[in-house]
Amino acid sequence: MFRNRVDAAAELLGRLERFRDRDVVVLGLPRGGVPVAAAVAEGLDAPLDVIVVRKLGLPTQTEVAMGAIGEGGVRVVDDDLVRRARVSDARFAEVERHEQATLDRRVVQLRGGRPPVPLAGRTALVVDDGLATGATAEAACRVARARGAARVVLAVPVAPKDAAARVPSADEVVAVEVPDWFMAVGQAYADFRQTSDEEVVALLEHARDRTGDRGAPRAGTDPGSAEG
């Protein structure tokens, strides 16, 4: 469907034009979601930031999410999957401790000590390169909500048909492709190579240079005016 993340971002941007000139902050999920988010933010001339989240993978199948954690203590758990997979409380806690340490380290690495872009009263446009289980996207939307976003919109190039049900904390889910047969995000890309931390940092620095102090909320804007 898409040549790469840049191609996917161009397609996604076409679905998000109604957010232009609104008080919107584009929030990428590191790492693969940030190139998509950066292109969307530049296309909308909006500020760019990240929401750092970590998948909690099953101990025996780490690619399968049994939950996710996010900045600010946000926690999402698939209790049914944990029960079916017979993951003990001790094993779950071990996975969570490891991912929390990684999350804390990456917040410092990616933001370089800078505070997050303010979200209070604004529209948070949460962007990833695709949606699978929805655990990390749900965690990210909860982080945005906890930071005071007036409206939270999840935008992805590809998602399963029940995307909205998988991410209940989003007010809206925007997806370019919703295939009948969906197994993994990577199936939607010809080039799905891994994004590096260095790439993410460079994209964030470029966005800060582009927007300057415009990361602050715009005076007199209606945070709900982008709805619909």
C-alpha positions in Angstrom: 0.0 0.0 0.0 2.8 2.5 0.9 6.3 2.7 -0.4 7.7 3.8 3.0 6.7 6.0 6.0 7.1 9.3 4.1 4.7 8.0 1.4 2.3 6.9 4.2 2.6 10.3 5.8 1.6 12.1 2.6 -1.5 9.9 2.3 -2.4 10.5 6.0 -1.9 14.3 5.7 -4.6 14.4 3.1 -7.1 13.1 5.7 -6.0 15.7 8.2 -6.3 19.0 6.3 -9.3 20.0 8.5 -6.8 20.4 11.4 -4.8 23.1 9.6 -4.8 26.5 11.4 -6.2 24.9 14.5 -4.5 24.7 17.9 -3.1 21.3 17.3 0.0 19.5 18.6 1.2 16.5 16.6 2.6 13.7 18.8 4.6 10.9 17.3 5.1 7.4 18.9 8.8 6.6 18.9 10.4 5.3 17.0 8.5 4.4 13.7 5.7 6.8 14.3 7.9 9.9 14.5 8.8 10.1 10.7 5.1 10.0 9.9 4.3 12.5 12.6 7.1 14.8 11.6 5.8 15.0 8.0 2.2 15.5 9.2 3.3 18.3 11.6 5.3 20.0 8.9 2.4 19.7 6.4 0.0 21.2 8.9 2.6 23.8 10.2 2.0 22.5 13.7 4.3 21.8 16.6 5.8 18.3 17.0 6.5 16.3 20.1 6.7 12.6 21.1 4.8 10.6 23.6 7.1 7.9 24.9 5.3 4.5 25.4 6.5 1.0 25.7 4.8 -2.3 24.9 4.7 -4.9 27.6 5.3 -8.1 25.6 4.3 -11.5 26.6 7.3 -13.3 28.2 7.1 -16.1 25.7 6.1 -14.0 22.7 7.5 -10.6 23.2 6.0 -9.2 19.9 2.5 -9.8 21.4 1.4 -7.0 23.7 -0.2 -7.9 27.0 -0.3 -4.2 27.8 1.7 -1.0 27.6 3.0 1.8 29.7 3.4 5.5 29.0 4.8 8.7 30.5 3.4 9.9 33.7 2.6 6.5 35.1 0.0 5.5 32.4 -0.7 1.8 32.3 -2.8 -0.4 30.0 -3.2 -4.1 30.7 -5.0 -6.8 28.7 -6.2 -8.7 31.7 -7.8 -11.4 29.6 -4.6 -12.1 27.6 -2.5 -12.1 30.8 -4.9 -14.7 32.3 -5.0 -16.9 29.2 -1.2 -16.8 28.9 -0.9 -17.6 32.6 1.6 -14.8 33.2 2.2 -14.6 36.9 2.2 -11.3 38.9 5.9 -11.6 39.5 6.7 -12.2 35.8 4.4 -9.3 34.7 6.1 -7.0 37.2 9.5 -8.0 35.9 8.6 -7.1 32.3 7.1 -3.9 33.5 10.1 -2.9 35.5 12.4 -3.5 32.5 10.2 -1.5 30.1 9.8 1.4 32.7 13.5 1.7 32.9 13.7 1.8 29.1 10.9 4.4 28.9 12.6 6.7 31.5 15.9 6.5 29.6 14.3 7.3 26.3 12.3 10.2 27.6 15.6 11.8 28.6 17.3 10.8 25.4 14.6 12.1 23.0 13.7 15.3 24.8 17.1 16.2 26.0 15.7 17.5 29.3 13.1 19.8 27.6 9.6 19.7 29.0 6.8 18.3 26.8 4.9 20.6 24.5 1.9 21.9 26.5 -1.4 20.1 25.6 -3.9 21.7 27.9 -7.0 22.8 26.0 -5.5 21.8 22.7 -6.2 19.1 20.1 -3.6 16.2 20.5 -3.0 14.5 17.1 -1.4 11.2 18.1 0.4 9.7 15.1 1.9 6.2 14.6 3.0 4.3 11.5 0.1 1.8 12.1 -2.1 0.2 14.6 -1.9 -3.4 15.6 -3.1 -4.5 19.1 -3.8 -0.9 20.0 -2.1 -1.1 23.4 0.6 1.5 22.9 -1.8 3.8 21.0 -4.2 3.6 23.9 -1.5 4.4 26.4 -0.4 7.4 24.3 -3.9 8.7 24.1 -4.3 8.4 27.9 -1.1 10.3 28.3 -2.4 13.1 26.1 -5.7 13.1 28.0 -3.9 13.3 31.3 -2.0 16.3 30.1 -5.2 18.2 29.5 -5.8 17.8 25.8 -9.3 18.9 24.9 -9.6 16.4 22.1 -7.5 13.4 21.3 -7.3 12.1 17.7 -5.4 9.0 16.7 -4.1 9.1 13.1 -2.4 6.2 11.4 -1.8 5.0 7.8 -3.1 1.5 8.5 -5.4 0.0 11.1 -7.8 -3.0 11.6 -11.5 -2.5 11.2 -12.1 -2.4 14.9 -9.5 0.3 15.6 -11.8 2.6 17.5 -12.8 -0.2 19.9 -9.1 -0.9 20.5 -8.3 2.7 21.4 -11.3 3.9 23.5 -9.4 6.9 24.8 -9.3 8.5 21.4 -12.2 10.7 20.5 -11.6 9.8 16.9 -9.5 7.4 14.8 -8.3 8.4 11.3 -6.8 5.7 9.1 -5.9 5.7 5.4 -6.2 2.0 4.9 -8.4 -0.4 6.8 -7.8 -3.8 5.0 -10.2 -6.7 5.3 -7.3 -9.0 6.1 -4.9 -7.5 8.6 -2.1 -9.2 10.4 0.7 -6.7 11.0 1.6 -3.1 10.3 4.6 -4.0 8.3 2.5 -5.7 5.6 1.3 -2.3 4.5 4.8 -1.1 3.6 7.3 -2.0 0.9 10.0 -0.5 3.0 9.5 -0.9 6.8 13.1 -0.5 8.0 13.6 0.4 11.6 13.8 4.0 12.6 16.8 4.9 14.7 16.9 7.1 17.9 19.2 9.4 16.1 16.6 9.9 13.3 14.0 10.7 15.9 16.1 13.2 17.7 17.0 14.9 14.4 13.3 15.2 13.4 12.4 16.7 16.8 15.2 19.2 16.5 14.2 20.2 13.0 10.6 20.7 14.2 11.7 22.9 17.1 13.8 25.0 14.7 10.7 25.3 12.4 8.2 26.3 15.0 10.3 28.2 17.5 8.2 29.3 20.4 4.9 28.4 18.6 4.7 25.2 20.7 2.8 27.3 23.2 -1.0 27.4 22.8 -2.4 30.0 20.4 -4.4 32.7 22.2 -8.1 32.8 21.4 -8.4 29.4 19.7 -11.3 27.1 20.3 -9.7 23.7 21.1 -12.8 21.8 19.9 -13.2 23.7 16.6 -11.5 21.0 14.6 -14.1 18.4 15.5 -16.1 16.9 12.6 
